[in-house]
């Protein structure tokens, strides 16, 4: 069924962004409420979020959304007034309502009616009864209580009682695309700590969503003008906020009013003659400057593509400069060209940095969904679990943000299902009843590290090996000779599960293989650390962006490859005599550690056209806990390359992640290190000779 809401195209982005913010605030706040118990500031924050949502839904005529938010608001109002405590039932009902609100929120995007169960949601709040009756999916309109008063006498009375009477004058920016929404937010801010006596324009006019650029209110408040001003100025797109104390002498009030009129006149005059930026700096009063701009993701992608092309040209200029400098040795004819190329290179680097910063998002965009998920799973498994999040302000490219969510979901589910023990078992082994799951993010050497760690029972390598043998994933000989580290890495094998029974969360043997596959698609790696009885830690290493990748260029015969630097540990020159054989496989010794050696000519079936060599370079790469050495003929240096997809025509090419174009126009292949490790197991029986 098609739906129609009273909202314009310009107002829609503001409604969606602010509604999503309030929904997220409710989701996170309710989980926090259940964890810490009643907290006056937190309850007020939740009530304000529900109240704001109700007002915004009412302004666009979304009656079912109004109905749900009204019921939740009433329940939270009873909580803040001390009528009942922060019970599990209240949190459960509120979380169900938030889920329903998300479906109703999507109706505004799709203009299609969802199948949200309104009766179930509203029945959940029956115990926390509403003071107003919900009828036909709507509620009685709530407006600020206004009344006629004798201002002179009333002001003196309130002054004696420690209460202030203010006239609040707010000028909303004429550039605001949702000025009525801003006016409504101002009213909500006033209602938190004020009794509104008069309001111009009134709520009925504000709710029509017509533009509102000037809002005037007479209020009584227990808070002083400074605190009240700070609350209002938190709202975006306000040009000026004036608060005139009605308890001040008449001459002072007259001066304040005169200033207000001067400000209003100057604003109107400036609006007609200067740009918006100039208007913000010529207004003779404190202003709020909007420092953000809304733009589409597609525009950012196009901008990133253009920067990528510029980087390719920059690399070519560097190559040309090197050629000219070799030809012009001692003559300095190319000095000016060299300086210009260096300057273009610096500007390109700076532009790349700025564009990358625009695309960066805090990882909290992913992390914020997990407290709710952990809470629901803990209830399902009858376990007690605390989720501790660290580093949620860490930023990475939005393209990585979009892809990392599913792997983290699988890892956290596994921690709760397989890792954290039930309460009775934790008591038996002397652990706290409440298990802990740590979700962290941090930057390290141009990469991002994400980890999921728990204090559960750890991973038993013997159980892993037994399950893999039973399912035919390994042979008896492999079972008997496999190390603990190799056994633990089997958890990423498709079809492996140690769960005793299949549930709707785990036990089917799909999940961890998906985790590794998705991380490999991001040119990242994952490694596991575990200790029996103590817990497990999964650490994911990722590049900051997928669009431009720092690489090491290497040459094998006549073929040039790019190896992502995120996988490179070090390089070393070795001779043929340093390569030994263990179990019919070539190895070499690196600081008392024996590492496998991979001959890339065999992995990629490259014809050997050069003369037999007695020495090579070995590039030590890492994936998870595994390290190997890649034999190459020469190292061509480090270079940032722009990642290009191979496209559907080529399909999946084993050992190759993607392609790139060098400055001279040559197309090279970007190596998939994890896939090369797999291929090397069957192709690397001997080193080329």
C-alpha positions in Angstrom: 0.0 0.0 0.0 1.5 3.3 -1.1 1.9 6.0 1.6 2.2 9.7 1.3 3.8 12.0 4.0 3.8 15.7 4.3 7.5 16.3 3.6 9.4 17.8 0.7 12.5 16.5 -1.1 14.6 19.1 0.6 13.3 18.3 4.1 13.6 14.5 3.7 17.4 14.2 4.2 17.2 16.2 7.4 14.3 14.1 8.7 16.1 10.8 7.9 19.4 11.9 9.4 17.9 13.2 12.6 15.4 10.3 13.0 18.3 7.8 12.6 20.3 9.7 15.2 17.4 9.5 17.7 16.7 5.8 17.0 20.4 5.0 17.6 20.3 7.0 20.8 17.3 5.0 22.0 18.9 1.7 21.0 22.2 2.4 22.8 20.6 4.2 25.7 18.2 1.4 26.6 21.0 -1.1 26.7 23.0 1.2 28.9 19.9 1.7 31.1 19.6 -2.0 31.6 23.3 -2.3 32.4 23.8 0.6 34.9 20.2 0.9 36.2 18.3 4.1 36.8 20.3 7.2 36.0 18.5 10.6 35.9 20.6 12.0 33.0 20.3 8.9 30.9 16.5 8.6 31.5 16.1 12.3 30.5 18.2 11.6 27.4 15.9 8.7 26.4 12.8 10.6 27.1 14.0 13.5 25.0 14.9 11.2 22.1 11.4 9.6 22.1 9.8 13.1 22.4 11.8 14.5 19.5 10.9 11.5 17.3 7.3 11.9 18.1 7.4 15.6 17.2 9.2 15.0 13.9 6.8 12.2 13.0 3.9 14.4 13.8 5.2 17.2 11.6 5.1 14.9 8.5 1.9 13.2 9.4 3.2 9.7 10.3 0.5 8.7 12.7 1.6 5.2 13.4 5.1 6.5 14.3 3.6 9.1 16.5 1.5 6.4 18.3 4.5 4.2 19.1 6.8 7.1 20.2 3.9 8.5 22.4 3.6 5.2 24.2 7.3 4.9 24.7 7.5 8.6 25.8 4.8 8.0 28.4 6.5 5.0 29.8 9.9 6.8 30.0 8.1 9.8 31.6 6.8 7.5 34.3 10.3 6.2 34.9 11.8 9.6 35.3 9.1 10.6 37.7 9.9 7.5 39.8 6.6 5.7 39.3 8.5 2.4 38.6 12.0 1.2 38.1 14.1 0.4 35.0 12.8 -3.2 34.8 13.7 -5.7 32.2 10.1 -5.6 31.0 10.3 -1.9 30.4 13.6 -2.2 28.5 12.2 -5.2 26.5 9.1 -3.3 25.5 11.1 -0.2 24.5 13.5 -2.2 22.4 10.6 -3.9 20.6 9.2 -0.5 20.0 12.6 0.7 18.6 12.6 -2.2 16.2 9.1 -1.3 15.1 10.1 2.4 14.7 12.8 1.4 12.3 10.3 -0.3 10.1 8.0 2.7 10.3 11.0 4.9 9.6 11.7 2.9 6.4 8.1 3.7 5.3 9.2 7.3 4.8 12.0 6.2 2.5 10.0 3.5 0.5 6.5 5.1 0.7 5.3 1.5 1.3 3.4 0.3 4.4 5.4 -2.2 6.5 3.9 -5.2 8.3 4.9 -3.8 11.8 2.7 -5.4 14.5 1.3 -2.2 16.2 -0.8 -4.2 18.7 2.2 -6.1 20.0 4.2 -3.0 20.4 1.5 -0.9 22.1 0.4 -3.9 24.4 4.0 -3.9 25.7 3.4 -0.6 27.3 0.1 -1.4 28.9 1.8 -1.9 32.3 3.3 1.6 32.0 0.0 3.2 31.3 -0.5 6.3 29.2 -2.1 9.4 30.6 -3.7 9.9 27.1 -5.6 7.2 25.2 -4.1 6.0 21.9 -6.9 5.9 19.3 -6.7 4.6 15.8 -2.9 4.8 15.7 -2.8 8.5 16.7 -2.7 10.5 19.9 -4.1 13.6 21.3 -2.0 16.6 20.2 0.3 17.8 22.9 1.2 21.5 22.9 3.1 23.6 25.4 0.8 24.7 28.2 0.3 28.5 27.7 -1.5 30.8 30.0 -2.2 34.5 30.6 -0.3 36.0 33.5 0.4 39.3 35.1 4.1 39.6 34.1 5.1 42.3 36.6 3.7 40.6 39.7 4.5 37.1 38.5 8.2 38.0 37.8 8.7 39.3 41.3 7.1 36.1 42.8 9.3 33.8 40.7 12.4 35.9 41.5 11.7 35.3 45.2 11.3 31.5 44.6 14.6 31.3 42.7 12.8 31.0 39.3 13.6 33.2 36.3 11.3 34.7 33.7 12.9 35.1 30.3 12.0 36.3 26.9 13.8 34.0 24.4 14.4 35.3 20.9 15.8 32.8 18.4 16.7 33.7 14.8 16.9 30.6 12.6 19.2 30.7 9.5 17.4 31.5 6.3 19.6 28.9 4.7 18.0 26.1 6.7 16.2 23.6 4.6 14.1 22.5 7.6 13.6 25.7 9.6 10.3 24.4 11.1 12.2 21.3 12.5 14.8 23.6 14.0 12.0 25.7 15.6 10.5 22.5 17.0 13.9 21.5 18.5 14.1 24.8 20.2 10.7 24.3 21.7 11.7 20.8 23.0 14.9 22.3 24.5 12.8 24.9 26.3 10.3 22.3 27.5 13.1 20.4 29.3 13.7 23.0 31.9 11.1 25.7 31.3 7.4 26.4 31.6 6.4 28.0 28.3 4.0 30.9 28.9 3.7 32.3 25.3 5.0 31.1 22.0 5.2 32.8 18.6 4.5 31.2 16.2 2.5 28.6 18.2 2.9 24.9 17.9 0.0 24.5 15.4 1.7 26.7 13.0 5.2 25.1 13.5 3.6 21.7 12.9 2.5 22.8 9.4 6.2 22.7 8.5 6.1 26.1 7.0 9.4 28.0 7.2 10.1 29.6 10.7 13.0 32.1 10.8 12.0 33.9 14.1 10.8 32.2 17.3 9.9 34.2 20.4 8.9 32.6 23.7 8.2 33.8 27.2 9.3 31.2 29.7 9.8 30.5 33.4 12.8 28.5 34.4 14.8 27.3 37.4 18.0 27.6 35.2 19.8 30.8 34.6 20.2 32.5 31.2 23.7 31.0 30.5 22.6 27.4 31.0 19.5 28.0 28.9 21.5 29.6 26.1 24.0 26.7 26.0 21.2 24.2 25.6 19.6 26.1 22.7 22.9 26.7 20.9 23.5 23.0 20.7 20.9 23.1 17.9 22.2 23.5 14.4 21.4 26.3 11.9 20.6 29.0 14.5 22.0 32.5 13.7 21.4 34.2 17.0 20.0 33.3 20.4 18.9 36.1 22.8 17.6 35.6 26.3 16.2 38.7 28.0 15.8 38.5 31.8 12.3 39.9 32.7 13.5 40.4 36.3 16.0 43.0 35.2 15.2 46.7 35.5 13.0 48.2 32.8 15.9 50.2 31.3 18.0 47.1 30.9 15.2 45.2 29.3 14.6 48.1 26.9 18.3 48.1 25.9 18.2 44.3 25.3 15.0 44.6 23.2 16.6 47.5 21.2 19.7 45.3 20.5 17.4 42.5 19.4 15.6 44.8 16.9 19.0 46.1 15.6 20.2 42.5 15.1 17.0 41.5 13.2 17.2 44.6 11.0 20.9 44.1 10.3 20.2 40.5 9.4 17.5 41.4 7.0 19.7 44.0 5.4 22.7 41.7 5.1 20.7 38.9 3.7 19.8 41.1 0.7 23.3 42.3 0.0 25.9 39.7 0.9 26.7 36.0 0.6 25.8 33.5 3.3 29.4 33.2 4.5 29.7 37.0 4.8 26.4 37.1 6.7 27.6 34.8 9.3 30.6 37.1 10.1 28.9 40.6 9.8 26.1 39.9 12.2 26.8 41.9 15.4 26.0 39.0 17.8 27.2 35.5 18.7 26.4 33.2 15.9 26.5 29.4 15.2 28.4 28.6 12.0 27.3 25.5 10.1 30.5 23.7 9.3 29.2 20.7 7.5 27.8 20.0 4.0 25.6 17.2 2.8 26.7 15.4 -0.4 26.0 12.1 -2.0 28.3 9.1 -1.7 28.4 8.9 -5.5 30.0 12.3 -5.7 32.7 11.2 -3.2 33.3 8.1 -5.3 33.7 10.1 -8.5 36.0 12.5 -6.7 38.1 9.6 -5.5 38.3 8.2 -9.0 39.6 11.5 -10.3 42.2 11.6 -7.6 43.2 8.1 -8.6 43.8 9.2 -12.2 45.8 12.1 -10.9 48.0 9.8 -8.8 48.6 7.6 -11.9 49.8 10.7 -13.8 51.9 11.8 -10.8 53.7 8.5 -10.8 54.3 8.9 -14.6 55.8 12.4 -14.0 58.1 11.0 -11.4 59.3 8.5 -14.0 59.9 11.2 -16.6 61.7 13.3 -14.1 64.1 10.5 -13.4 64.7 10.0 -17.1 65.4 13.7 -17.7 67.7 13.9 -14.7 69.8 11.0 -16.1 70.0 12.6 -19.5 70.7 16.1 -18.1 73.5 15.1 -15.7 75.6 18.2 -14.8 73.8 20.6 -17.2 70.8 21.6 -14.9 68.6 22.2 -18.0 65.8 20.1 -16.4 66.0 21.7 -13.0 62.9 23.9 -13.5 60.9 20.9 -14.8 62.1 18.8 -11.9 60.9 21.4 -9.4 57.5 21.7 -11.0 57.0 18.0 -11.0 58.0 17.9 -7.3 55.4 20.6 -6.6 52.7 18.8 -8.5 53.5 15.7 -6.6 53.2 17.5 -3.2 49.9 19.0 -4.2 48.6 15.7 -5.4 49.6 14.1 -2.1 47.8 16.8 -0.2 44.7 16.5 -2.4 44.7 12.7 -1.9 45.0 13.2 1.9 42.1 15.6 2.0 39.8 13.5 -0.2 40.6 10.4 1.9 39.8 12.4 5.1 36.4 13.3 3.6 35.7 9.6 3.0 36.8 8.5 6.4 34.1 7.5 9.0 34.5 6.5 12.6 34.2 2.8 13.1 31.4 3.5 15.6 29.2 3.5 12.5 29.6 -0.3 12.7 30.2 -0.8 16.4 27.0 0.9 17.5 24.8 -2.0 16.5 26.6 -4.6 18.6 25.5 -3.7 22.2 21.9 -4.5 21.3 23.0 -7.7 19.4 25.0 -8.9 22.4 22.2 -8.2 24.8 19.7 -10.1 22.7 22.0 -13.1 22.2 22.9 -13.2 25.9 19.2 -13.5 26.7 18.8 -16.2 24.1 21.7 -18.3 25.5 20.8 -17.5 29.1 24.3 -16.0 29.7 25.5 -12.9 31.3 27.8 -10.8 29.1 29.3 -7.4 29.0 30.4 -5.9 25.7 33.3 -3.5 26.2 34.0 -1.2 23.2 37.3 0.6 22.8 38.6 2.9 20.0 35.2 3.5 18.4 36.4 7.0 17.3 39.0 5.3 15.0 38.4 6.2 11.4 38.6 4.2 8.2 37.4 4.5 4.6 33.6 4.1 4.2 34.2 1.3 1.6 35.9 -0.7 4.3 33.2 0.2 6.9 30.5 -1.2 4.6 32.3 -4.5 4.2 33.5 -5.2 7.8 30.1 -5.5 9.5 29.3 -9.1 8.6 32.7 -10.6 9.7 32.4 -8.8 13.0 28.8 -10.1 13.5 30.0 -13.7 13.0 33.0 -13.3 15.4 30.9 -11.7 18.2 28.2 -14.4 17.8 30.8 -17.1 18.0 32.2 -15.5 21.2 28.8 -15.6 22.9 27.8 -19.1 21.6 31.1 -21.0 21.7 33.4 -18.8 23.9 31.5 -17.4 26.9 30.4 -20.2 29.3 27.0 -20.4 31.0 26.9 -18.8 34.5 27.0 -22.1 36.4 30.1 -23.3 34.6 31.9 -20.0 35.1 31.2 -20.3 38.8 32.6 -23.8 38.9 35.9 -22.7 37.4 36.2 -19.6 39.5 35.3 -17.0 36.9 33.0 -14.0 37.4 29.4 -14.7 36.5 29.4 -12.0 33.8 31.6 -12.8 30.8 33.4 -10.1 28.9 33.7 -9.5 25.2 36.1 -6.8 24.0 35.6 -5.1 20.7 38.5 -2.8 19.8 39.8 -0.7 16.9 43.1 1.1 16.5 45.5 2.5 13.8 48.9 0.9 13.5 51.5 1.7 10.8 49.0 2.9 8.2 46.6 0.0 8.8 43.6 -0.6 11.0 43.5 -3.4 13.6 40.1 -4.7 14.7 39.9 -7.3 17.4 37.2 -9.4 19.1 38.3 -11.0 22.4 36.5 -12.9 25.1 37.4 -14.4 28.5 35.6 -17.7 27.7 36.8 -21.2 27.5 39.1 -20.8 24.5 39.5 -23.1 21.5 40.6 -26.8 22.0 42.8 -27.8 19.1 42.1 -31.5 19.7 38.4 -31.0 19.3 39.0 -29.0 16.1 41.2 -31.8 14.7 38.7 -34.5 15.7 35.9 -32.7 14.0 37.9 -32.0 10.9 38.9 -35.7 10.7 35.3 -36.8 11.2 34.1 -34.6 8.4 36.9 -35.7 6.0 38.6 -32.3 5.9 41.9 -33.8 6.9 43.6 -37.2 6.7 44.5 -39.4 9.7 48.2 -38.6 9.0 47.5 -34.8 9.0 45.6 -35.3 12.2 48.5 -37.0 13.9 51.2 -34.6 12.7 49.3 -31.2 12.8 50.5 -28.5 15.2 48.1 -26.7 17.5 48.4 -23.5 15.5 47.6 -25.4 12.3 44.6 -27.1 14.0 43.2 -23.8 15.2 43.4 -22.3 11.7 41.1 -25.2 10.6 38.2 -23.2 12.2 38.2 -21.2 8.9 37.6 -24.3 6.8 34.2 -24.5 5.2 31.9 -27.0 6.8 33.8 -27.3 10.1 31.8 -26.9 13.4 32.3 -28.2 16.9 28.8 -27.3 18.0 26.9 -30.2 19.5 23.7 -29.1 18.0 22.5 -26.8 15.2 20.8 -23.5 16.3 19.6 -20.5 14.5 22.9 -18.8 15.5 25.6 -21.4 14.8 26.4 -25.1 14.3 26.1 -25.4 10.6 29.8 -25.0 9.8 29.2 -21.8 7.8 30.4 -18.5 9.3 34.2 -18.5 10.0 35.0 -19.4 6.4 32.8 -16.5 5.4 34.7 -14.3 7.8 38.0 -15.1 6.3 36.7 -14.9 2.7 35.2 -11.4 3.3 38.4 -10.2 5.0 40.5 -11.5 2.1 38.3 -9.5 -0.3 39.3 -6.4 1.7 43.0 -7.3 1.2 43.2 -8.0 4.9 44.2 -10.9 7.1 42.9 -12.5 10.3 44.8 -14.3 13.0 43.7 -16.2 16.2 45.2 -16.3 19.6 43.7 -18.7 22.2 44.4 -20.3 25.5 42.4 -23.1 27.0 40.2 -21.9 29.8 41.3 -18.3 29.3 39.6 -17.1 26.1 40.2 -16.3 22.5 41.2 -13.3 20.5 40.6 -12.7 16.8 42.6 -9.9 15.3 41.8 -8.5 11.8 44.3 -6.4 9.9 42.9 -4.2 7.1 44.1 -1.4 4.8 42.6 2.0 5.6 41.1 2.2 2.1 40.4 -0.1 -0.9 40.7 2.6 -3.6 44.4 3.4 -3.3 46.8 0.8 -2.0 50.5 1.2 -1.0 52.3 -1.7 -2.6 55.8 -3.2 -3.2 56.4 -3.7 -6.9 58.4 -6.9 -7.8 59.4 -8.5 -11.0 59.3 -12.2 -11.7 60.9 -13.0 -15.1 59.2 -10.3 -17.3 56.0 -10.1 -15.2 55.5 -7.2 -12.7 53.4 -7.8 -9.6 52.2 -5.4 -6.8 52.2 -6.9 -3.3 50.0 -5.0 -0.8 52.4 -3.5 1.8 49.9 -4.5 4.5 51.0 -8.1 3.9 54.8 -7.5 3.6 57.0 -8.1 6.6 60.4 -7.7 5.1 62.7 -8.4 2.1 66.0 -10.2 1.9 68.5 -11.2 -0.7 69.3 -15.0 -0.6 71.5 -17.4 -2.6 70.5 -20.7 -4.0 72.6 -22.4 -1.3 70.5 -20.9 1.4 67.4 -22.7 0.2 67.0 -26.1 1.9 64.4 -28.9 1.6 62.2 -30.2 4.4 59.6 -32.8 3.6 60.2 -32.3 -0.1 59.3 -28.6 0.2 61.8 -25.7 -0.1 62.5 -23.6 3.0 65.0 -21.0 4.2 66.0 -19.9 7.6 65.2 -16.3 8.8 66.6 -15.5 12.2 66.4 -19.1 13.5 62.9 -19.6 12.1 62.3 -21.9 9.2 59.9 -20.4 6.6 58.5 -22.0 3.4 59.7 -20.6 0.1 57.3 -20.1 -2.8 58.4 -20.1 -6.4 56.0 -17.6 -8.1 56.9 -18.9 -11.6 55.3 -22.2 -10.6 52.3 -20.6 -8.9 51.5 -18.4 -11.9 52.8 -20.7 -14.6 55.3 -18.2 -15.9 57.8 -19.3 -18.6 61.4 -19.1 -17.6 63.0 -17.0 -20.2 66.0 -15.7 -18.3 69.3 -17.3 -17.4 69.4 -19.5 -14.4 70.2 -17.4 -11.4 72.2 -18.2 -8.2 70.5 -15.6 -6.1 67.1 -14.0 -5.7 65.2 -11.6 -3.5 62.7 -13.1 -1.1 59.7 -11.1 0.1 58.4 -12.3 3.5 54.6 -12.0 3.6 52.1 -12.7 6.3 48.5 -13.9 6.5 47.1 -14.6 9.9 49.8 -16.5 11.8 51.4 -17.9 8.7 54.5 -16.5 7.1 56.1 -17.5 3.8 58.8 -16.2 1.5 58.1 -15.3 -2.1 61.0 -15.6 -4.6 61.3 -12.7 -7.0 64.0 -11.6 -9.4 64.1 -7.9 -8.5 62.5 -5.3 -6.3 61.2 -2.3 -8.2 60.3 -0.1 -5.2 57.2 1.0 -3.3 54.3 2.7 -5.1 50.8 3.7 -4.3 48.6 2.2 -7.0 44.9 2.8 -7.9 43.0 -0.4 -7.6 41.0 -1.4 -10.7 38.7 -4.4 -10.8 39.4 -7.1 -13.3 35.7 -7.1 -14.3 33.3 -10.0 -15.0 35.1 -10.8 -18.3 38.0 -12.3 -16.4 36.0 -13.8 -13.6 38.0 -15.1 -10.6 41.8 -15.3 -11.2 43.5 -17.4 -8.6 46.3 -15.6 -6.8 45.2 -12.2 -8.1 43.1 -9.7 -6.2 42.8 -6.9 -8.8 44.8 -4.8 -11.2 46.4 -1.4 -11.4 47.8 0.9 -14.1 51.3 2.3 -13.6 52.3 5.8 -14.7 53.8 4.5 -18.0 50.4 2.9 -18.9 51.5 -0.6 -18.1 48.9 -2.8 -16.5 50.1 -4.9 -13.5 48.4 -7.4 -11.3 47.9 -6.9 -7.5 48.7 -10.2 -5.7 46.2 -11.9 -3.4 48.7 -13.1 -0.8 46.2 -15.5 1.0 45.3 -17.2 -2.3 49.0 -17.5 -3.3 49.6 -19.3 0.0 46.8 -21.8 -0.9 48.2 -22.3 -4.5 51.7 -22.7 -3.2 50.7 -25.8 -1.2 50.1 -27.7 -4.5 52.5 -26.0 -6.9 55.6 -25.3 -4.8 57.3 -28.7 -4.6 60.7 -27.5 -5.9 62.4 -24.2 -6.5 63.1 -23.3 -10.1 66.6 -24.3 -11.2 
